[in-house]
Amino acid sequence: MVITMQKIYNLLAVLAFVMSGTMAVSGVLFYTRIPSLTKKYISELKLELTKTILDQVPVPEMPEMPKLPTETGPAIKSPF
């Protein structure tokens, strides 16, 4: 069985067509999925950064609220 050069060229042409088609399809699929991928990674990054910052920065304790007065004093006299 003799393999001619024409058969080799035809095989290479088919392989090149399959490879370029695969690259084009994968490029379109990746391009359509970019928004969902970026949302996913940004939300994961925000969550991780929030955890890291909260671990490093101490949360201050809230002081007790002063009691509200029950009585009021006399009115302030007008300077005029």
PDB file with SEQRES, HELIX, SHEET and CRYST1 records, atoms N, CA, C and O in Angstrom:
SEQRES   1 A   80  MET VAL ILE THR MET GLN LYS ILE TYR ASN LEU LEU ALA          
SEQRES   2 A   80  VAL LEU ALA PHE VAL MET SER GLY THR MET ALA VAL SER          
SEQRES   3 A   80  GLY VAL LEU PHE TYR THR ARG ILE PRO SER LEU THR LYS          
SEQRES   4 A   80  LYS TYR ILE SER GLU LEU LYS LEU GLU LEU THR LYS THR          
SEQRES   5 A   80  ILE LEU ASP GLN VAL PRO VAL PRO GLU MET PRO GLU MET          
SEQRES   6 A   80  PRO LYS LEU PRO THR GLU THR GLY PRO ALA ILE LYS SER          
SEQRES   7 A   80  PRO PHE                                                      
HELIX    1 AA1 MET A    5  GLN A   56  1                                  52    
CRYST1    1.000    1.000    1.000  90.00  90.00  90.00 P 1           1          
ATOM      1  N   MET A   1       0.849  -1.169   0.000  1.00  0.00           N  
ATOM      2  CA  MET A   1       0.000   0.000   0.000  1.00  0.00           C  
ATOM      3  C   MET A   1       0.901   1.240   0.000  1.00  0.00           C  
ATOM      4  O   MET A   1       1.728   1.424   0.893  1.00  0.00           O  
ATOM      5  N   VAL A   2       0.731   2.038  -0.966  1.00  0.00           N  
ATOM      6  CA  VAL A   2       1.559   3.215  -1.128  1.00  0.00           C  
ATOM      7  C   VAL A   2       0.745   4.445  -0.737  1.00  0.00           C  
ATOM      8  O   VAL A   2      -0.358   4.675  -1.233  1.00  0.00           O  
ATOM      9  N   ILE A   3       1.329   5.226   0.169  1.00  0.00           N  
ATOM     10  CA  ILE A   3       0.677   6.469   0.581  1.00  0.00           C  
ATOM     11  C   ILE A   3       1.270   7.578  -0.263  1.00  0.00           C  
ATOM     12  O   ILE A   3       2.475   7.826  -0.245  1.00  0.00           O  
ATOM     13  N   THR A   4       0.405   8.229  -0.993  1.00  0.00           N  
ATOM     14  CA  THR A   4       0.896   9.288  -1.856  1.00  0.00           C  
ATOM     15  C   THR A   4       0.944  10.602  -1.086  1.00  0.00           C  
ATOM     16  O   THR A   4       0.329  10.745  -0.030  1.00  0.00           O  
ATOM     17  N   MET A   5       1.664  11.527  -1.621  1.00  0.00           N  
ATOM     18  CA  MET A   5       1.782  12.829  -0.980  1.00  0.00           C  
ATOM     19  C   MET A   5       0.436  13.548  -0.953  1.00  0.00           C  
ATOM     20  O   MET A   5       0.156  14.319  -0.035  1.00  0.00           O  
ATOM     21  N   GLN A   6      -0.397  13.290  -1.966  1.00  0.00           N  
ATOM     22  CA  GLN A   6      -1.716  13.927  -2.015  1.00  0.00           C  
ATOM     23  C   GLN A   6      -2.560  13.513  -0.811  1.00  0.00           C  
ATOM     24  O   GLN A   6      -3.275  14.336  -0.239  1.00  0.00           O  
ATOM     25  N   LYS A   7      -2.478  12.244  -0.427  1.00  0.00           N  
ATOM     26  CA  LYS A   7      -3.239  11.764   0.733  1.00  0.00           C  
ATOM     27  C   LYS A   7      -2.730  12.405   2.025  1.00  0.00           C  
ATOM     28  O   LYS A   7      -3.517  12.722   2.918  1.00  0.00           O  
ATOM     29  N   ILE A   8      -1.429  12.592   2.121  1.00  0.00           N  
ATOM     30  CA  ILE A   8      -0.850  13.234   3.307  1.00  0.00           C  
ATOM     31  C   ILE A   8      -1.314  14.687   3.390  1.00  0.00           C  
ATOM     32  O   ILE A   8      -1.683  15.169   4.461  1.00  0.00           O  
ATOM     33  N   TYR A   9      -1.293  15.386   2.240  1.00  0.00           N  
ATOM     34  CA  TYR A   9      -1.749  16.779   2.227  1.00  0.00           C  
ATOM     35  C   TYR A   9      -3.229  16.891   2.566  1.00  0.00           C  
ATOM     36  O   TYR A   9      -3.642  17.808   3.276  1.00  0.00           O  
ATOM     37  N   ASN A  10      -4.019  15.961   2.061  1.00  0.00           N  
ATOM     38  CA  ASN A  10      -5.448  15.968   2.374  1.00  0.00           C  
ATOM     39  C   ASN A  10      -5.677  15.735   3.870  1.00  0.00           C  
ATOM     40  O   ASN A  10      -6.527  16.384   4.479  1.00  0.00           O  
ATOM     41  N   LEU A  11      -4.924  14.817   4.450  1.00  0.00           N  
ATOM     42  CA  LEU A  11      -5.043  14.550   5.882  1.00  0.00           C  
ATOM     43  C   LEU A  11      -4.649  15.775   6.690  1.00  0.00           C  
ATOM     44  O   LEU A  11      -5.331  16.126   7.653  1.00  0.00           O  
ATOM     45  N   LEU A  12      -3.562  16.428   6.313  1.00  0.00           N  
ATOM     46  CA  LEU A  12      -3.138  17.648   7.012  1.00  0.00           C  
ATOM     47  C   LEU A  12      -4.173  18.763   6.861  1.00  0.00           C  
ATOM     48  O   LEU A  12      -4.396  19.528   7.800  1.00  0.00           O  
ATOM     49  N   ALA A  13      -4.797  18.861   5.709  1.00  0.00           N  
ATOM     50  CA  ALA A  13      -5.823  19.883   5.500  1.00  0.00           C  
ATOM     51  C   ALA A  13      -7.027  19.626   6.394  1.00  0.00           C  
ATOM     52  O   ALA A  13      -7.571  20.559   6.984  1.00  0.00           O  
ATOM     53  N   VAL A  14      -7.447  18.376   6.500  1.00  0.00           N  
ATOM     54  CA  VAL A  14      -8.583  18.035   7.366  1.00  0.00           C  
ATOM     55  C   VAL A  14      -8.231  18.312   8.822  1.00  0.00           C  
ATOM     56  O   VAL A  14      -9.054  18.863   9.553  1.00  0.00           O  
ATOM     57  N   LEU A  15      -7.037  17.947   9.256  1.00  0.00           N  
ATOM     58  CA  LEU A  15      -6.616  18.208  10.633  1.00  0.00           C  
ATOM     59  C   LEU A  15      -6.560  19.703  10.924  1.00  0.00           C  
ATOM     60  O   LEU A  15      -6.963  20.142  12.001  1.00  0.00           O  
ATOM     61  N   ALA A  16      -6.069  20.477   9.981  1.00  0.00           N  
ATOM     62  CA  ALA A  16      -6.015  21.931  10.167  1.00  0.00           C  
ATOM     63  C   ALA A  16      -7.420  22.515  10.257  1.00  0.00           C  
ATOM     64  O   ALA A  16      -7.660  23.419  11.057  1.00  0.00           O  
ATOM     65  N   PHE A  17      -8.344  22.018   9.455  1.00  0.00           N  
ATOM     66  CA  PHE A  17      -9.724  22.496   9.499  1.00  0.00           C  
ATOM     67  C   PHE A  17     -10.367  22.156  10.848  1.00  0.00           C  
ATOM     68  O   PHE A  17     -11.060  22.986  11.436  1.00  0.00           O  
ATOM     69  N   VAL A  18     -10.138  20.951  11.325  1.00  0.00           N  
ATOM     70  CA  VAL A  18     -10.699  20.541  12.623  1.00  0.00           C  
ATOM     71  C   VAL A  18     -10.111  21.387  13.737  1.00  0.00           C  
ATOM     72  O   VAL A  18     -10.839  21.827  14.627  1.00  0.00           O  
ATOM     73  N   MET A  19      -8.812  21.621  13.706  1.00  0.00           N  
ATOM     74  CA  MET A  19      -8.175  22.418  14.753  1.00  0.00           C  
ATOM     75  C   MET A  19      -8.675  23.859  14.732  1.00  0.00           C  
ATOM     76  O   MET A  19      -8.963  24.417  15.791  1.00  0.00           O  
ATOM     77  N   SER A  20      -8.785  24.467  13.572  1.00  0.00           N  
ATOM     78  CA  SER A  20      -9.248  25.856  13.521  1.00  0.00           C  
ATOM     79  C   SER A  20     -10.719  25.942  13.911  1.00  0.00           C  
ATOM     80  O   SER A  20     -11.122  26.907  14.560  1.00  0.00           O  
ATOM     81  N   GLY A  21     -11.517  24.972  13.537  1.00  0.00           N  
ATOM     82  CA  GLY A  21     -12.918  24.955  13.949  1.00  0.00           C  
ATOM     83  C   GLY A  21     -13.070  24.809  15.446  1.00  0.00           C  
ATOM     84  O   GLY A  21     -13.911  25.470  16.055  1.00  0.00           O  
ATOM     85  N   THR A  22     -12.266  23.951  16.041  1.00  0.00           N  
ATOM     86  CA  THR A  22     -12.295  23.765  17.488  1.00  0.00           C  
ATOM     87  C   THR A  22     -11.884  25.039  18.209  1.00  0.00           C  
ATOM     88  O   THR A  22     -12.496  25.415  19.209  1.00  0.00           O  
ATOM     89  N   MET A  23     -10.862  25.698  17.710  1.00  0.00           N  
ATOM     90  CA  MET A  23     -10.425  26.946  18.330  1.00  0.00           C  
ATOM     91  C   MET A  23     -11.488  28.027  18.210  1.00  0.00           C  
ATOM     92  O   MET A  23     -11.698  28.794  19.149  1.00  0.00           O  
ATOM     93  N   ALA A  24     -12.161  28.096  17.070  1.00  0.00           N  
ATOM     94  CA  ALA A  24     -13.198  29.107  16.880  1.00  0.00           C  
ATOM     95  C   ALA A  24     -14.380  28.850  17.815  1.00  0.00           C  
ATOM     96  O   ALA A  24     -14.894  29.780  18.438  1.00  0.00           O  
ATOM     97  N   VAL A  25     -14.806  27.606  17.912  1.00  0.00           N  
ATOM     98  CA  VAL A  25     -15.934  27.260  18.791  1.00  0.00           C  
ATOM     99  C   VAL A  25     -15.578  27.507  20.246  1.00  0.00           C  
ATOM    100  O   VAL A  25     -16.389  28.055  20.992  1.00  0.00           O  
ATOM    101  N   SER A  26     -14.381  27.113  20.666  1.00  0.00           N  
ATOM    102  CA  SER A  26     -13.994  27.334  22.060  1.00  0.00           C  
ATOM    103  C   SER A  26     -13.852  28.829  22.352  1.00  0.00           C  
ATOM    104  O   SER A  26     -14.162  29.267  23.459  1.00  0.00           O  
ATOM    105  N   GLY A  27     -13.392  29.613  21.385  1.00  0.00           N  
ATOM    106  CA  GLY A  27     -13.306  31.059  21.582  1.00  0.00           C  
ATOM    107  C   GLY A  27     -14.674  31.686  21.757  1.00  0.00           C  
ATOM    108  O   GLY A  27     -14.850  32.548  22.619  1.00  0.00           O  
ATOM    109  N   VAL A  28     -15.644  31.275  20.962  1.00  0.00           N  
ATOM    110  CA  VAL A  28     -17.008  31.800  21.084  1.00  0.00           C  
ATOM    111  C   VAL A  28     -17.612  31.394  22.421  1.00  0.00           C  
ATOM    112  O   VAL A  28     -18.240  32.213  23.092  1.00  0.00           O  
ATOM    113  N   LEU A  29     -17.429  30.141  22.813  1.00  0.00           N  
ATOM    114  CA  LEU A  29     -17.969  29.681  24.098  1.00  0.00           C  
ATOM    115  C   LEU A  29     -17.348  30.441  25.267  1.00  0.00           C  
ATOM    116  O   LEU A  29     -18.055  30.843  26.191  1.00  0.00           O  
ATOM    117  N   PHE A  30     -16.048  30.637  25.231  1.00  0.00           N  
ATOM    118  CA  PHE A  30     -15.385  31.370  26.301  1.00  0.00           C  
ATOM    119  C   PHE A  30     -15.855  32.821  26.336  1.00  0.00           C  
ATOM    120  O   PHE A  30     -16.083  33.376  27.412  1.00  0.00           O  
ATOM    121  N   TYR A  31     -16.001  33.436  25.163  1.00  0.00           N  
ATOM    122  CA  TYR A  31     -16.425  34.834  25.097  1.00  0.00           C  
ATOM    123  C   TYR A  31     -17.836  35.015  25.652  1.00  0.00           C  
ATOM    124  O   TYR A  31     -18.123  36.023  26.297  1.00  0.00           O  
ATOM    125  N   THR A  32     -18.711  34.053  25.407  1.00  0.00           N  
ATOM    126  CA  THR A  32     -20.081  34.166  25.922  1.00  0.00           C  
ATOM    127  C   THR A  32     -20.142  33.910  27.415  1.00  0.00           C  
ATOM    128  O   THR A  32     -21.092  34.339  28.070  1.00  0.00           O  
ATOM    129  N   ARG A  33     -19.165  33.231  27.966  1.00  0.00           N  
ATOM    130  CA  ARG A  33     -19.188  32.912  29.389  1.00  0.00           C  
ATOM    131  C   ARG A  33     -18.378  33.887  30.242  1.00  0.00           C  
ATOM    132  O   ARG A  33     -18.325  33.730  31.462  1.00  0.00           O  
ATOM    133  N   ILE A  34     -17.754  34.874  29.636  1.00  0.00           N  
ATOM    134  CA  ILE A  34     -16.933  35.837  30.385  1.00  0.00           C  
ATOM    135  C   ILE A  34     -17.729  36.562  31.467  1.00  0.00           C  
ATOM    136  O   ILE A  34     -17.233  36.655  32.589  1.00  0.00           O  
ATOM    137  N   PRO A  35     -18.937  37.085  31.206  1.00  0.00           N  
ATOM    138  CA  PRO A  35     -19.661  37.796  32.275  1.00  0.00           C  
ATOM    139  C   PRO A  35     -19.950  36.930  33.494  1.00  0.00           C  
ATOM    140  O   PRO A  35     -19.790  37.386  34.626  1.00  0.00           O  
ATOM    141  N   SER A  36     -20.373  35.689  33.278  1.00  0.00           N  
ATOM    142  CA  SER A  36     -20.669  34.833  34.430  1.00  0.00           C  
ATOM    143  C   SER A  36     -19.391  34.446  35.168  1.00  0.00           C  
ATOM    144  O   SER A  36     -19.391  34.330  36.394  1.00  0.00           O  
ATOM    145  N   LEU A  37     -18.305  34.247  34.429  1.00  0.00           N  
ATOM    146  CA  LEU A  37     -17.039  33.910  35.083  1.00  0.00           C  
ATOM    147  C   LEU A  37     -16.535  35.075  35.929  1.00  0.00           C  
ATOM    148  O   LEU A  37     -16.063  34.873  37.048  1.00  0.00           O  
ATOM    149  N   THR A  38     -16.635  36.291  35.399  1.00  0.00           N  
ATOM    150  CA  THR A  38     -16.149  37.433  36.166  1.00  0.00           C  
ATOM    151  C   THR A  38     -17.018  37.676  37.395  1.00  0.00           C  
ATOM    152  O   THR A  38     -16.492  38.021  38.453  1.00  0.00           O  
ATOM    153  N   LYS A  39     -18.330  37.506  37.283  1.00  0.00           N  
ATOM    154  CA  LYS A  39     -19.199  37.665  38.458  1.00  0.00           C  
ATOM    155  C   LYS A  39     -18.833  36.651  39.534  1.00  0.00           C  
ATOM    156  O   LYS A  39     -18.777  36.983  40.718  1.00  0.00           O  
ATOM    157  N   LYS A  40     -18.587  35.424  39.117  1.00  0.00           N  
ATOM    158  CA  LYS A  40     -18.238  34.370  40.071  1.00  0.00           C  
ATOM    159  C   LYS A  40     -16.931  34.702  40.785  1.00  0.00           C  
ATOM    160  O   LYS A  40     -16.850  34.632  42.012  1.00  0.00           O  
ATOM    161  N   TYR A  41     -15.910  35.062  40.012  1.00  0.00           N  
ATOM    162  CA  TYR A  41     -14.611  35.329  40.619  1.00  0.00           C  
ATOM    163  C   TYR A  41     -14.627  36.592  41.477  1.00  0.00           C  
ATOM    164  O   TYR A  41     -13.962  36.642  42.511  1.00  0.00           O  
ATOM    165  N   ILE A  42     -15.371  37.599  41.064  1.00  0.00           N  
ATOM    166  CA  ILE A  42     -15.455  38.830  41.853  1.00  0.00           C  
ATOM    167  C   ILE A  42     -16.166  38.569  43.171  1.00  0.00           C  
ATOM    168  O   ILE A  42     -15.741  39.074  44.211  1.00  0.00           O  
ATOM    169  N   SER A  43     -17.249  37.785  43.144  1.00  0.00           N  
ATOM    170  CA  SER A  43     -17.954  37.492  44.400  1.00  0.00           C  
ATOM    171  C   SER A  43     -17.083  36.665  45.334  1.00  0.00           C  
ATOM    172  O   SER A  43     -17.088  36.892  46.544  1.00  0.00           O  
ATOM    173  N   GLU A  44     -16.331  35.703  44.788  1.00  0.00           N  
ATOM    174  CA  GLU A  44     -15.414  34.922  45.625  1.00  0.00           C  
ATOM    175  C   GLU A  44     -14.322  35.814  46.206  1.00  0.00           C  
ATOM    176  O   GLU A  44     -13.954  35.667  47.371  1.00  0.00           O  
ATOM    177  N   LEU A  45     -13.806  36.731  45.404  1.00  0.00           N  
ATOM    178  CA  LEU A  45     -12.753  37.637  45.866  1.00  0.00           C  
ATOM    179  C   LEU A  45     -13.269  38.563  46.958  1.00  0.00           C  
ATOM    180  O   LEU A  45     -12.573  38.797  47.946  1.00  0.00           O  
ATOM    181  N   LYS A  46     -14.491  39.099  46.794  1.00  0.00           N  
ATOM    182  CA  LYS A  46     -15.075  39.960  47.819  1.00  0.00           C  
ATOM    183  C   LYS A  46     -15.250  39.207  49.126  1.00  0.00           C  
ATOM    184  O   LYS A  46     -14.951  39.736  50.197  1.00  0.00           O  
ATOM    185  N   LEU A  47     -15.731  37.977  49.042  1.00  0.00           N  
ATOM    186  CA  LEU A  47     -15.934  37.175  50.246  1.00  0.00           C  
ATOM    187  C   LEU A  47     -14.609  36.914  50.954  1.00  0.00           C  
ATOM    188  O   LEU A  47     -14.515  37.041  52.174  1.00  0.00           O  
ATOM    189  N   GLU A  48     -13.599  36.554  50.191  1.00  0.00           N  
ATOM    190  CA  GLU A  48     -12.285  36.273  50.778  1.00  0.00           C  
ATOM    191  C   GLU A  48     -11.673  37.536  51.391  1.00  0.00           C  
ATOM    192  O   GLU A  48     -11.106  37.482  52.482  1.00  0.00           O  
ATOM    193  N   LEU A  49     -11.786  38.672  50.694  1.00  0.00           N  
ATOM    194  CA  LEU A  49     -11.240  39.915  51.226  1.00  0.00           C  
ATOM    195  C   LEU A  49     -11.976  40.350  52.493  1.00  0.00           C  
ATOM    196  O   LEU A  49     -11.355  40.836  53.439  1.00  0.00           O  
ATOM    197  N   THR A  50     -13.277  40.180  52.512  1.00  0.00           N  
ATOM    198  CA  THR A  50     -14.052  40.544  53.697  1.00  0.00           C  
ATOM    199  C   THR A  50     -13.626  39.710  54.895  1.00  0.00           C  
ATOM    200  O   THR A  50     -13.446  40.238  55.993  1.00  0.00           O  
ATOM    201  N   LYS A  51     -13.466  38.415  54.687  1.00  0.00           N  
ATOM    202  CA  LYS A  51     -13.023  37.548  55.786  1.00  0.00           C  
ATOM    203  C   LYS A  51     -11.632  37.950  56.268  1.00  0.00           C  
ATOM    204  O   LYS A  51     -11.383  38.005  57.472  1.00  0.00           O  
ATOM    205  N   THR A  52     -10.730  38.229  55.338  1.00  0.00           N  
ATOM    206  CA  THR A  52      -9.359  38.594  55.705  1.00  0.00           C  
ATOM    207  C   THR A  52      -9.332  39.910  56.472  1.00  0.00           C  
ATOM    208  O   THR A  52      -8.634  40.027  57.479  1.00  0.00           O  
ATOM    209  N   ILE A  53     -10.084  40.896  56.004  1.00  0.00           N  
ATOM    210  CA  ILE A  53     -10.093  42.198  56.676  1.00  0.00           C  
ATOM    211  C   ILE A  53     -10.717  42.088  58.060  1.00  0.00           C  
ATOM    212  O   ILE A  53     -10.211  42.684  59.011  1.00  0.00           O  
ATOM    213  N   LEU A  54     -11.799  41.343  58.190  1.00  0.00           N  
ATOM    214  CA  LEU A  54     -12.438  41.201  59.496  1.00  0.00           C  
ATOM    215  C   LEU A  54     -11.554  40.433  60.476  1.00  0.00           C  
ATOM    216  O   LEU A  54     -11.634  40.658  61.683  1.00  0.00           O  
ATOM    217  N   ASP A  55     -10.716  39.532  59.971  1.00  0.00           N  
ATOM    218  CA  ASP A  55      -9.781  38.824  60.850  1.00  0.00           C  
ATOM    219  C   ASP A  55      -8.665  39.751  61.332  1.00  0.00           C  
ATOM    220  O   ASP A  55      -8.168  39.592  62.447  1.00  0.00           O  
ATOM    221  N   GLN A  56      -8.270  40.713  60.506  1.00  0.00           N  
ATOM    222  CA  GLN A  56      -7.149  41.578  60.854  1.00  0.00           C  
ATOM    223  C   GLN A  56      -7.560  42.805  61.665  1.00  0.00           C  
ATOM    224  O   GLN A  56      -6.788  43.277  62.500  1.00  0.00           O  
ATOM    225  N   VAL A  57      -8.752  43.321  61.433  1.00  0.00           N  
ATOM    226  CA  VAL A  57      -9.195  44.540  62.103  1.00  0.00           C  
ATOM    227  C   VAL A  57     -10.127  44.161  63.247  1.00  0.00           C  
ATOM    228  O   VAL A  57     -11.150  43.515  63.021  1.00  0.00           O  
ATOM    229  N   PRO A  58      -9.785  44.554  64.474  1.00  0.00           N  
ATOM    230  CA  PRO A  58     -10.675  44.224  65.582  1.00  0.00           C  
ATOM    231  C   PRO A  58     -11.945  45.069  65.531  1.00  0.00           C  
ATOM    232  O   PRO A  58     -11.915  46.247  65.175  1.00  0.00           O  
ATOM    233  N   VAL A  59     -13.034  44.453  65.886  1.00  0.00           N  
ATOM    234  CA  VAL A  59     -14.313  45.166  65.901  1.00  0.00           C  
ATOM    235  C   VAL A  59     -14.462  45.805  67.281  1.00  0.00           C  
ATOM    236  O   VAL A  59     -14.452  45.096  68.288  1.00  0.00           O  
ATOM    237  N   PRO A  60     -14.601  47.147  67.348  1.00  0.00           N  
ATOM    238  CA  PRO A  60     -14.696  47.803  68.660  1.00  0.00           C  
ATOM    239  C   PRO A  60     -16.036  47.463  69.329  1.00  0.00           C  
ATOM    240  O   PRO A  60     -17.061  47.266  68.676  1.00  0.00           O  
ATOM    241  N   GLU A  61     -15.972  47.404  70.648  1.00  0.00           N  
ATOM    242  CA  GLU A  61     -17.197  47.134  71.391  1.00  0.00           C  
ATOM    243  C   GLU A  61     -17.991  48.429  71.503  1.00  0.00           C  
ATOM    244  O   GLU A  61     -17.418  49.511  71.632  1.00  0.00           O  
ATOM    245  N   MET A  62     -19.281  48.313  71.454  1.00  0.00           N  
ATOM    246  CA  MET A  62     -20.156  49.476  71.550  1.00  0.00           C  
ATOM    247  C   MET A  62     -20.255  49.881  73.024  1.00  0.00           C  
ATOM    248  O   MET A  62     -20.552  49.041  73.874  1.00  0.00           O  
ATOM    249  N   PRO A  63     -20.006  51.172  73.337  1.00  0.00           N  
ATOM    250  CA  PRO A  63     -20.154  51.609  74.733  1.00  0.00           C  
ATOM    251  C   PRO A  63     -21.640  51.659  75.094  1.00  0.00           C  
ATOM    252  O   PRO A  63     -22.515  51.689  74.229  1.00  0.00           O  
ATOM    253  N   GLU A  64     -21.886  51.667  76.392  1.00  0.00           N  
ATOM    254  CA  GLU A  64     -23.279  51.744  76.844  1.00  0.00           C  
ATOM    255  C   GLU A  64     -23.867  53.091  76.477  1.00  0.00           C  
ATOM    256  O   GLU A  64     -23.202  54.123  76.565  1.00  0.00           O  
ATOM    257  N   MET A  65     -25.094  53.067  76.076  1.00  0.00           N  
ATOM    258  CA  MET A  65     -25.785  54.317  75.747  1.00  0.00           C  
ATOM    259  C   MET A  65     -26.148  55.032  77.045  1.00  0.00           C  
ATOM    260  O   MET A  65     -26.621  54.396  77.987  1.00  0.00           O  
ATOM    261  N   PRO A  66     -25.929  56.363  77.106  1.00  0.00           N  
ATOM    262  CA  PRO A  66     -26.315  57.085  78.326  1.00  0.00           C  
ATOM    263  C   PRO A  66     -27.845  57.115  78.444  1.00  0.00           C  
ATOM    264  O   PRO A  66     -28.564  57.077  77.446  1.00  0.00           O  
ATOM    265  N   LYS A  67     -28.311  57.182  79.672  1.00  0.00           N  
ATOM    266  CA  LYS A  67     -29.756  57.211  79.896  1.00  0.00           C  
ATOM    267  C   LYS A  67     -30.300  58.576  79.508  1.00  0.00           C  
ATOM    268  O   LYS A  67     -29.648  59.602  79.702  1.00  0.00           O  
ATOM    269  N   LEU A  68     -31.483  58.568  78.966  1.00  0.00           N  
ATOM    270  CA  LEU A  68     -32.122  59.820  78.589  1.00  0.00           C  
ATOM    271  C   LEU A  68     -32.610  60.541  79.837  1.00  0.00           C  
ATOM    272  O   LEU A  68     -33.052  59.898  80.790  1.00  0.00           O  
ATOM    273  N   PRO A  69     -32.535  61.881  79.844  1.00  0.00           N  
ATOM    274  CA  PRO A  69     -33.005  62.621  81.025  1.00  0.00           C  
ATOM    275  C   PRO A  69     -34.524  62.493  81.157  1.00  0.00           C  
ATOM    276  O   PRO A  69     -35.258  62.399  80.173  1.00  0.00           O  
ATOM    277  N   THR A  70     -34.955  62.496  82.404  1.00  0.00           N  
ATOM    278  CA  THR A  70     -36.400  62.410  82.656  1.00  0.00           C  
ATOM    279  C   THR A  70     -36.997  63.774  82.927  1.00  0.00           C  
ATOM    280  O   THR A  70     -38.211  63.947  82.823  1.00  0.00           O  
ATOM    281  N   GLU A  71     -36.154  64.766  83.280  1.00  0.00           N  
ATOM    282  CA  GLU A  71     -36.640  66.122  83.554  1.00  0.00           C  
ATOM    283  C   GLU A  71     -35.843  67.108  82.713  1.00  0.00           C  
ATOM    284  O   GLU A  71     -34.721  66.822  82.296  1.00  0.00           O  
ATOM    285  N   THR A  72     -36.437  68.274  82.468  1.00  0.00           N  
ATOM    286  CA  THR A  72     -35.722  69.324  81.757  1.00  0.00           C  
ATOM    287  C   THR A  72     -35.586  70.528  82.677  1.00  0.00           C  
ATOM    288  O   THR A  72     -36.371  70.704  83.609  1.00  0.00           O  
ATOM    289  N   GLY A  73     -34.586  71.350  82.407  1.00  0.00           N  
ATOM    290  CA  GLY A  73     -34.337  72.528  83.221  1.00  0.00           C  
ATOM    291  C   GLY A  73     -35.174  73.714  82.736  1.00  0.00           C  
ATOM    292  O   GLY A  73     -35.993  73.568  81.828  1.00  0.00           O  
ATOM    293  N   PRO A  74     -34.970  74.878  83.335  1.00  0.00           N  
ATOM    294  CA  PRO A  74     -35.720  76.073  82.922  1.00  0.00           C  
ATOM    295  C   PRO A  74     -35.283  76.535  81.538  1.00  0.00           C  
ATOM    296  O   PRO A  74     -34.185  76.207  81.088  1.00  0.00           O  
ATOM    297  N   ALA A  75     -36.126  77.284  80.875  1.00  0.00           N  
ATOM    298  CA  ALA A  75     -35.824  77.789  79.543  1.00  0.00           C  
ATOM    299  C   ALA A  75     -34.681  78.803  79.617  1.00  0.00           C  
ATOM    300  O   ALA A  75     -34.506  79.469  80.637  1.00  0.00           O  
ATOM    301  N   ILE A  76     -33.920  78.918  78.562  1.00  0.00           N  
ATOM    302  CA  ILE A  76     -32.811  79.882  78.537  1.00  0.00           C  
ATOM    303  C   ILE A  76     -33.382  81.252  78.246  1.00  0.00           C  
ATOM    304  O   ILE A  76     -34.191  81.415  77.332  1.00  0.00           O  
ATOM    305  N   LYS A  77     -32.956  82.252  79.031  1.00  0.00           N  
ATOM    306  CA  LYS A  77     -33.459  83.608  78.844  1.00  0.00           C  
ATOM    307  C   LYS A  77     -32.858  84.200  77.584  1.00  0.00           C  
ATOM    308  O   LYS A  77     -31.711  83.915  77.241  1.00  0.00           O  
ATOM    309  N   SER A  78     -33.628  85.018  76.900  1.00  0.00           N  
ATOM    310  CA  SER A  78     -33.179  85.687  75.688  1.00  0.00           C  
ATOM    311  C   SER A  78     -32.191  86.795  76.071  1.00  0.00           C  
ATOM    312  O   SER A  78     -32.427  87.501  77.051  1.00  0.00           O  
ATOM    313  N   PRO A  79     -31.093  86.968  75.327  1.00  0.00           N  
ATOM    314  CA  PRO A  79     -30.128  88.020  75.659  1.00  0.00           C  
ATOM    315  C   PRO A  79     -30.659  89.427  75.329  1.00  0.00           C  
ATOM    316  O   PRO A  79     -29.981  90.395  75.673  1.00  0.00           O  
ATOM    317  N   PHE A  80     -31.785  89.596  74.708  1.00  0.00           N  
ATOM    318  CA  PHE A  80     -32.311  90.915  74.332  1.00  0.00           C  
ATOM    319  C   PHE A  80     -33.286  91.424  75.334  1.00  0.00           C  
ATOM    320  O   PHE A  80     -33.823  92.519  75.172  1.00  0.00           O  
TER     321      PHE A  80                                                      
END                                                                             
